[in-house]
Amino acid sequence: MAKEIKFSEEARRAMLRGVDSLANAVKVTLGPKGRNVFLRRNSVHHLSLMMV
């Protein structure tokens, strides 16, 4: 993975995009009707556990 150094507003926007992406994937696992989520990154498969 290439490393990039970002500062100020650009860094905040990049971090917010990452946090939003993670939150969108995880939010369906929360609550009484939570579901399992299948995440894929670089052809490696990860299965998250249901969070209550």
mmCIF file of the N, C-alpha and C atoms, coordinates in Angstrom:
data_MODEL
# 
_entry.id   MODEL 
# 
loop_
_atom_site.group_PDB 
_atom_site.id 
_atom_site.type_symbol 
_atom_site.label_atom_id 
_atom_site.label_alt_id 
_atom_site.label_comp_id 
_atom_site.label_asym_id 
_atom_site.label_entity_id 
_atom_site.label_seq_id 
_atom_site.pdbx_PDB_ins_code 
_atom_site.Cartn_x 
_atom_site.Cartn_y 
_atom_site.Cartn_z 
_atom_site.occupancy 
_atom_site.B_iso_or_equiv 
_atom_site.pdbx_formal_charge 
_atom_site.auth_seq_id 
_atom_site.auth_comp_id 
_atom_site.auth_asym_id 
_atom_site.auth_atom_id 
_atom_site.pdbx_PDB_model_num 
ATOM 1   N N  . MET A 1 1  ? 0.843   -1.162  0.000  1.00 0.00 ? 1  MET A N  1 
ATOM 2   C CA . MET A 1 1  ? 0.000   0.000   0.000  1.00 0.00 ? 1  MET A CA 1 
ATOM 3   C C  . MET A 1 1  ? 0.897   1.236   0.000  1.00 0.00 ? 1  MET A C  1 
ATOM 4   N N  . ALA A 1 2  ? 0.636   2.140   -0.891 1.00 0.00 ? 2  ALA A N  1 
ATOM 5   C CA . ALA A 1 2  ? 1.408   3.377   -0.976 1.00 0.00 ? 2  ALA A CA 1 
ATOM 6   C C  . ALA A 1 2  ? 1.073   4.267   0.213  1.00 0.00 ? 2  ALA A C  1 
ATOM 7   N N  . LYS A 1 3  ? 2.061   4.991   0.681  1.00 0.00 ? 3  LYS A N  1 
ATOM 8   C CA . LYS A 1 3  ? 1.838   5.891   1.812  1.00 0.00 ? 3  LYS A CA 1 
ATOM 9   C C  . LYS A 1 3  ? 1.723   7.309   1.309  1.00 0.00 ? 3  LYS A C  1 
ATOM 10  N N  . GLU A 1 4  ? 0.729   7.997   1.812  1.00 0.00 ? 4  GLU A N  1 
ATOM 11  C CA . GLU A 1 4  ? 0.509   9.395   1.460  1.00 0.00 ? 4  GLU A CA 1 
ATOM 12  C C  . GLU A 1 4  ? 0.433   10.201  2.742  1.00 0.00 ? 4  GLU A C  1 
ATOM 13  N N  . ILE A 1 5  ? 1.007   11.367  2.725  1.00 0.00 ? 5  ILE A N  1 
ATOM 14  C CA . ILE A 1 5  ? 0.924   12.269  3.867  1.00 0.00 ? 5  ILE A CA 1 
ATOM 15  C C  . ILE A 1 5  ? 0.032   13.430  3.467  1.00 0.00 ? 5  ILE A C  1 
ATOM 16  N N  . LYS A 1 6  ? -1.032  13.610  4.232  1.00 0.00 ? 6  LYS A N  1 
ATOM 17  C CA . LYS A 1 6  ? -1.976  14.692  3.952  1.00 0.00 ? 6  LYS A CA 1 
ATOM 18  C C  . LYS A 1 6  ? -2.063  15.583  5.179  1.00 0.00 ? 6  LYS A C  1 
ATOM 19  N N  . PHE A 1 7  ? -2.340  16.846  4.951  1.00 0.00 ? 7  PHE A N  1 
ATOM 20  C CA . PHE A 1 7  ? -2.400  17.810  6.036  1.00 0.00 ? 7  PHE A CA 1 
ATOM 21  C C  . PHE A 1 7  ? -3.704  18.588  5.992  1.00 0.00 ? 7  PHE A C  1 
ATOM 22  N N  . SER A 1 8  ? -4.074  19.124  7.122  1.00 0.00 ? 8  SER A N  1 
ATOM 23  C CA . SER A 1 8  ? -5.162  20.076  7.272  1.00 0.00 ? 8  SER A CA 1 
ATOM 24  C C  . SER A 1 8  ? -6.487  19.560  6.726  1.00 0.00 ? 8  SER A C  1 
ATOM 25  N N  . GLU A 1 9  ? -7.174  20.368  5.937  1.00 0.00 ? 9  GLU A N  1 
ATOM 26  C CA . GLU A 1 9  ? -8.520  20.045  5.453  1.00 0.00 ? 9  GLU A CA 1 
ATOM 27  C C  . GLU A 1 9  ? -8.524  18.789  4.584  1.00 0.00 ? 9  GLU A C  1 
ATOM 28  N N  . GLU A 1 10 ? -7.508  18.606  3.774  1.00 0.00 ? 10 GLU A N  1 
ATOM 29  C CA . GLU A 1 10 ? -7.424  17.411  2.923  1.00 0.00 ? 10 GLU A CA 1 
ATOM 30  C C  . GLU A 1 10 ? -7.358  16.143  3.783  1.00 0.00 ? 10 GLU A C  1 
ATOM 31  N N  . ALA A 1 11 ? -6.609  16.193  4.868  1.00 0.00 ? 11 ALA A N  1 
ATOM 32  C CA . ALA A 1 11 ? -6.504  15.051  5.782  1.00 0.00 ? 11 ALA A CA 1 
ATOM 33  C C  . ALA A 1 11 ? -7.841  14.771  6.455  1.00 0.00 ? 11 ALA A C  1 
ATOM 34  N N  . ARG A 1 12 ? -8.532  15.828  6.877  1.00 0.00 ? 12 ARG A N  1 
ATOM 35  C CA . ARG A 1 12 ? -9.843  15.644  7.512  1.00 0.00 ? 12 ARG A CA 1 
ATOM 36  C C  . ARG A 1 12 ? -10.847 15.012  6.557  1.00 0.00 ? 12 ARG A C  1 
ATOM 37  N N  . ARG A 1 13 ? -10.863 15.473  5.312  1.00 0.00 ? 13 ARG A N  1 
ATOM 38  C CA . ARG A 1 13 ? -11.794 14.910  4.323  1.00 0.00 ? 13 ARG A CA 1 
ATOM 39  C C  . ARG A 1 13 ? -11.486 13.436  4.065  1.00 0.00 ? 13 ARG A C  1 
ATOM 40  N N  . ALA A 1 14 ? -10.213 13.094  3.935  1.00 0.00 ? 14 ALA A N  1 
ATOM 41  C CA . ALA A 1 14 ? -9.826  11.703  3.690  1.00 0.00 ? 14 ALA A CA 1 
ATOM 42  C C  . ALA A 1 14 ? -10.218 10.815  4.870  1.00 0.00 ? 14 ALA A C  1 
ATOM 43  N N  . MET A 1 15 ? -9.999  11.293  6.087  1.00 0.00 ? 15 MET A N  1 
ATOM 44  C CA . MET A 1 15 ? -10.359 10.520  7.268  1.00 0.00 ? 15 MET A CA 1 
ATOM 45  C C  . MET A 1 15 ? -11.872 10.358  7.363  1.00 0.00 ? 15 MET A C  1 
ATOM 46  N N  . LEU A 1 16 ? -12.616 11.404  7.070  1.00 0.00 ? 16 LEU A N  1 
ATOM 47  C CA . LEU A 1 16 ? -14.072 11.336  7.117  1.00 0.00 ? 16 LEU A CA 1 
ATOM 48  C C  . LEU A 1 16 ? -14.616 10.334  6.098  1.00 0.00 ? 16 LEU A C  1 
ATOM 49  N N  . ARG A 1 17 ? -14.030 10.295  4.904  1.00 0.00 ? 17 ARG A N  1 
ATOM 50  C CA . ARG A 1 17 ? -14.455 9.309   3.897  1.00 0.00 ? 17 ARG A CA 1 
ATOM 51  C C  . ARG A 1 17 ? -14.248 7.888   4.413  1.00 0.00 ? 17 ARG A C  1 
ATOM 52  N N  . GLY A 1 18 ? -13.109 7.637   5.049  1.00 0.00 ? 18 GLY A N  1 
ATOM 53  C CA . GLY A 1 18 ? -12.834 6.309   5.597  1.00 0.00 ? 18 GLY A CA 1 
ATOM 54  C C  . GLY A 1 18 ? -13.780 5.938   6.721  1.00 0.00 ? 18 GLY A C  1 
ATOM 55  N N  . VAL A 1 19 ? -14.028 6.869   7.620  1.00 0.00 ? 19 VAL A N  1 
ATOM 56  C CA . VAL A 1 19 ? -14.936 6.619   8.745  1.00 0.00 ? 19 VAL A CA 1 
ATOM 57  C C  . VAL A 1 19 ? -16.355 6.388   8.242  1.00 0.00 ? 19 VAL A C  1 
ATOM 58  N N  . ASP A 1 20 ? -16.802 7.181   7.278  1.00 0.00 ? 20 ASP A N  1 
ATOM 59  C CA . ASP A 1 20 ? -18.144 6.997   6.708  1.00 0.00 ? 20 ASP A CA 1 
ATOM 60  C C  . ASP A 1 20 ? -18.269 5.641   6.029  1.00 0.00 ? 20 ASP A C  1 
ATOM 61  N N  . SER A 1 21 ? -17.243 5.239   5.314  1.00 0.00 ? 21 SER A N  1 
ATOM 62  C CA . SER A 1 21 ? -17.255 3.949   4.630  1.00 0.00 ? 21 SER A CA 1 
ATOM 63  C C  . SER A 1 21 ? -17.385 2.808   5.640  1.00 0.00 ? 21 SER A C  1 
ATOM 64  N N  . LEU A 1 22 ? -16.624 2.856   6.703  1.00 0.00 ? 22 LEU A N  1 
ATOM 65  C CA . LEU A 1 22 ? -16.702 1.833   7.741  1.00 0.00 ? 22 LEU A CA 1 
ATOM 66  C C  . LEU A 1 22 ? -18.054 1.863   8.443  1.00 0.00 ? 22 LEU A C  1 
ATOM 67  N N  . ALA A 1 23 ? -18.549 3.045   8.764  1.00 0.00 ? 23 ALA A N  1 
ATOM 68  C CA . ALA A 1 23 ? -19.840 3.169   9.447  1.00 0.00 ? 23 ALA A CA 1 
ATOM 69  C C  . ALA A 1 23 ? -20.971 2.608   8.591  1.00 0.00 ? 23 ALA A C  1 
ATOM 70  N N  . ASN A 1 24 ? -20.935 2.855   7.297  1.00 0.00 ? 24 ASN A N  1 
ATOM 71  C CA . ASN A 1 24 ? -21.981 2.330   6.412  1.00 0.00 ? 24 ASN A CA 1 
ATOM 72  C C  . ASN A 1 24 ? -21.960 0.809   6.370  1.00 0.00 ? 24 ASN A C  1 
ATOM 73  N N  . ALA A 1 25 ? -20.784 0.211   6.443  1.00 0.00 ? 25 ALA A N  1 
ATOM 74  C CA . ALA A 1 25 ? -20.691 -1.250  6.429  1.00 0.00 ? 25 ALA A CA 1 
ATOM 75  C C  . ALA A 1 25 ? -21.152 -1.854  7.749  1.00 0.00 ? 25 ALA A C  1 
ATOM 76  N N  . VAL A 1 26 ? -20.883 -1.188  8.851  1.00 0.00 ? 26 VAL A N  1 
ATOM 77  C CA . VAL A 1 26 ? -21.156 -1.743  10.173 1.00 0.00 ? 26 VAL A CA 1 
ATOM 78  C C  . VAL A 1 26 ? -22.570 -1.457  10.662 1.00 0.00 ? 26 VAL A C  1 
ATOM 79  N N  . LYS A 1 27 ? -23.208 -0.394  10.203 1.00 0.00 ? 27 LYS A N  1 
ATOM 80  C CA . LYS A 1 27 ? -24.497 0.006   10.781 1.00 0.00 ? 27 LYS A CA 1 
ATOM 81  C C  . LYS A 1 27 ? -25.586 -1.056  10.647 1.00 0.00 ? 27 LYS A C  1 
ATOM 82  N N  . VAL A 1 28 ? -25.528 -1.907  9.644  1.00 0.00 ? 28 VAL A N  1 
ATOM 83  C CA . VAL A 1 28 ? -26.558 -2.947  9.510  1.00 0.00 ? 28 VAL A CA 1 
ATOM 84  C C  . VAL A 1 28 ? -26.383 -4.057  10.536 1.00 0.00 ? 28 VAL A C  1 
ATOM 85  N N  . THR A 1 29 ? -25.235 -4.113  11.213 1.00 0.00 ? 29 THR A N  1 
ATOM 86  C CA . THR A 1 29 ? -25.023 -5.148  12.226 1.00 0.00 ? 29 THR A CA 1 
ATOM 87  C C  . THR A 1 29 ? -25.544 -4.733  13.587 1.00 0.00 ? 29 THR A C  1 
ATOM 88  N N  . LEU A 1 30 ? -25.970 -3.486  13.733 1.00 0.00 ? 30 LEU A N  1 
ATOM 89  C CA . LEU A 1 30 ? -26.405 -2.976  15.032 1.00 0.00 ? 30 LEU A CA 1 
ATOM 90  C C  . LEU A 1 30 ? -27.908 -3.110  15.211 1.00 0.00 ? 30 LEU A C  1 
ATOM 91  N N  . GLY A 1 31 ? -28.334 -3.209  16.453 1.00 0.00 ? 31 GLY A N  1 
ATOM 92  C CA . GLY A 1 31 ? -29.759 -3.252  16.755 1.00 0.00 ? 31 GLY A CA 1 
ATOM 93  C C  . GLY A 1 31 ? -30.297 -4.660  16.867 1.00 0.00 ? 31 GLY A C  1 
ATOM 94  N N  . PRO A 1 32 ? -31.591 -4.773  17.202 1.00 0.00 ? 32 PRO A N  1 
ATOM 95  C CA . PRO A 1 32 ? -32.195 -6.081  17.431 1.00 0.00 ? 32 PRO A CA 1 
ATOM 96  C C  . PRO A 1 32 ? -32.299 -6.944  16.172 1.00 0.00 ? 32 PRO A C  1 
ATOM 97  N N  . LYS A 1 33 ? -32.320 -6.340  15.012 1.00 0.00 ? 33 LYS A N  1 
ATOM 98  C CA . LYS A 1 33 ? -32.399 -7.102  13.765 1.00 0.00 ? 33 LYS A CA 1 
ATOM 99  C C  . LYS A 1 33 ? -31.066 -7.064  13.024 1.00 0.00 ? 33 LYS A C  1 
ATOM 100 N N  . GLY A 1 34 ? -29.971 -6.957  13.764 1.00 0.00 ? 34 GLY A N  1 
ATOM 101 C CA . GLY A 1 34 ? -28.643 -6.868  13.160 1.00 0.00 ? 34 GLY A CA 1 
ATOM 102 C C  . GLY A 1 34 ? -28.322 -8.080  12.297 1.00 0.00 ? 34 GLY A C  1 
ATOM 103 N N  . ARG A 1 35 ? -27.583 -7.837  11.230 1.00 0.00 ? 35 ARG A N  1 
ATOM 104 C CA . ARG A 1 35 ? -27.206 -8.905  10.303 1.00 0.00 ? 35 ARG A CA 1 
ATOM 105 C C  . ARG A 1 35 ? -25.691 -9.006  10.224 1.00 0.00 ? 35 ARG A C  1 
ATOM 106 N N  . ASN A 1 36 ? -25.198 -10.149 9.751  1.00 0.00 ? 36 ASN A N  1 
ATOM 107 C CA . ASN A 1 36 ? -23.773 -10.305 9.499  1.00 0.00 ? 36 ASN A CA 1 
ATOM 108 C C  . ASN A 1 36 ? -23.422 -9.588  8.205  1.00 0.00 ? 36 ASN A C  1 
ATOM 109 N N  . VAL A 1 37 ? -22.179 -9.153  8.094  1.00 0.00 ? 37 VAL A N  1 
ATOM 110 C CA . VAL A 1 37 ? -21.725 -8.402  6.924  1.00 0.00 ? 37 VAL A CA 1 
ATOM 111 C C  . VAL A 1 37 ? -20.501 -9.083  6.348  1.00 0.00 ? 37 VAL A C  1 
ATOM 112 N N  . PHE A 1 38 ? -20.435 -9.171  5.041  1.00 0.00 ? 38 PHE A N  1 
ATOM 113 C CA . PHE A 1 38 ? -19.297 -9.758  4.342  1.00 0.00 ? 38 PHE A CA 1 
ATOM 114 C C  . PHE A 1 38 ? -18.495 -8.627  3.717  1.00 0.00 ? 38 PHE A C  1 
ATOM 115 N N  . LEU A 1 39 ? -17.239 -8.470  4.130  1.00 0.00 ? 39 LEU A N  1 
ATOM 116 C CA . LEU A 1 39 ? -16.386 -7.397  3.628  1.00 0.00 ? 39 LEU A CA 1 
ATOM 117 C C  . LEU A 1 39 ? -15.302 -7.982  2.738  1.00 0.00 ? 39 LEU A C  1 
ATOM 118 N N  . ARG A 1 40 ? -14.994 -7.302  1.644  1.00 0.00 ? 40 ARG A N  1 
ATOM 119 C CA . ARG A 1 40 ? -13.947 -7.762  0.735  1.00 0.00 ? 40 ARG A CA 1 
ATOM 120 C C  . ARG A 1 40 ? -12.964 -6.618  0.504  1.00 0.00 ? 40 ARG A C  1 
ATOM 121 N N  . ARG A 1 41 ? -11.678 -6.948  0.605  1.00 0.00 ? 41 ARG A N  1 
ATOM 122 C CA . ARG A 1 41 ? -10.635 -5.965  0.338  1.00 0.00 ? 41 ARG A CA 1 
ATOM 123 C C  . ARG A 1 41 ? -9.456  -6.693  -0.287 1.00 0.00 ? 41 ARG A C  1 
ATOM 124 N N  . ASN A 1 42 ? -9.063  -6.274  -1.463 1.00 0.00 ? 42 ASN A N  1 
ATOM 125 C CA . ASN A 1 42 ? -7.917  -6.858  -2.159 1.00 0.00 ? 42 ASN A CA 1 
ATOM 126 C C  . ASN A 1 42 ? -8.039  -8.371  -2.307 1.00 0.00 ? 42 ASN A C  1 
ATOM 127 N N  . SER A 1 43 ? -9.211  -8.843  -2.649 1.00 0.00 ? 43 SER A N  1 
ATOM 128 C CA . SER A 1 43 ? -9.488  -10.263 -2.873 1.00 0.00 ? 43 SER A CA 1 
ATOM 129 C C  . SER A 1 43 ? -9.307  -11.126 -1.633 1.00 0.00 ? 43 SER A C  1 
ATOM 130 N N  . VAL A 1 44 ? -9.215  -10.522 -0.483 1.00 0.00 ? 44 VAL A N  1 
ATOM 131 C CA . VAL A 1 44 ? -9.149  -11.269 0.769  1.00 0.00 ? 44 VAL A CA 1 
ATOM 132 C C  . VAL A 1 44 ? -10.501 -11.105 1.441  1.00 0.00 ? 44 VAL A C  1 
ATOM 133 N N  . HIS A 1 45 ? -11.097 -12.198 1.847  1.00 0.00 ? 45 HIS A N  1 
ATOM 134 C CA . HIS A 1 45 ? -12.441 -12.153 2.400  1.00 0.00 ? 45 HIS A CA 1 
ATOM 135 C C  . HIS A 1 45 ? -12.396 -12.110 3.921  1.00 0.00 ? 45 HIS A C  1 
ATOM 136 N N  . HIS A 1 46 ? -13.220 -11.245 4.485  1.00 0.00 ? 46 HIS A N  1 
ATOM 137 C CA . HIS A 1 46 ? -13.341 -11.113 5.930  1.00 0.00 ? 46 HIS A CA 1 
ATOM 138 C C  . HIS A 1 46 ? -14.820 -11.168 6.282  1.00 0.00 ? 46 HIS A C  1 
ATOM 139 N N  . LEU A 1 47 ? -15.149 -11.862 7.332  1.00 0.00 ? 47 LEU A N  1 
ATOM 140 C CA . LEU A 1 47 ? -16.530 -11.929 7.797  1.00 0.00 ? 47 LEU A CA 1 
ATOM 141 C C  . LEU A 1 47 ? -16.597 -11.296 9.175  1.00 0.00 ? 47 LEU A C  1 
ATOM 142 N N  . SER A 1 48 ? -17.382 -10.250 9.294  1.00 0.00 ? 48 SER A N  1 
ATOM 143 C CA . SER A 1 48 ? -17.489 -9.592  10.598 1.00 0.00 ? 48 SER A CA 1 
ATOM 144 C C  . SER A 1 48 ? -18.461 -10.368 11.472 1.00 0.00 ? 48 SER A C  1 
ATOM 145 N N  . LEU A 1 49 ? -18.245 -10.316 12.756 1.00 0.00 ? 49 LEU A N  1 
ATOM 146 C CA . LEU A 1 49 ? -19.164 -10.944 13.697 1.00 0.00 ? 49 LEU A CA 1 
ATOM 147 C C  . LEU A 1 49 ? -20.328 -10.007 13.948 1.00 0.00 ? 49 LEU A C  1 
ATOM 148 N N  . MET A 1 50 ? -21.476 -10.578 14.230 1.00 0.00 ? 50 MET A N  1 
ATOM 149 C CA . MET A 1 50 ? -22.639 -9.751  14.504 1.00 0.00 ? 50 MET A CA 1 
ATOM 150 C C  . MET A 1 50 ? -22.416 -9.003  15.808 1.00 0.00 ? 50 MET A C  1 
ATOM 151 N N  . MET A 1 51 ? -22.604 -7.698  15.766 1.00 0.00 ? 51 MET A N  1 
ATOM 152 C CA . MET A 1 51 ? -22.415 -6.870  16.949 1.00 0.00 ? 51 MET A CA 1 
ATOM 153 C C  . MET A 1 51 ? -23.775 -6.544  17.545 1.00 0.00 ? 51 MET A C  1 
ATOM 154 N N  . VAL A 1 52 ? -23.903 -6.652  18.838 1.00 0.00 ? 52 VAL A N  1 
ATOM 155 C CA . VAL A 1 52 ? -25.180 -6.377  19.505 1.00 0.00 ? 52 VAL A CA 1 
ATOM 156 C C  . VAL A 1 52 ? -25.033 -5.161  20.379 1.00 0.00 ? 52 VAL A C  1 
# 
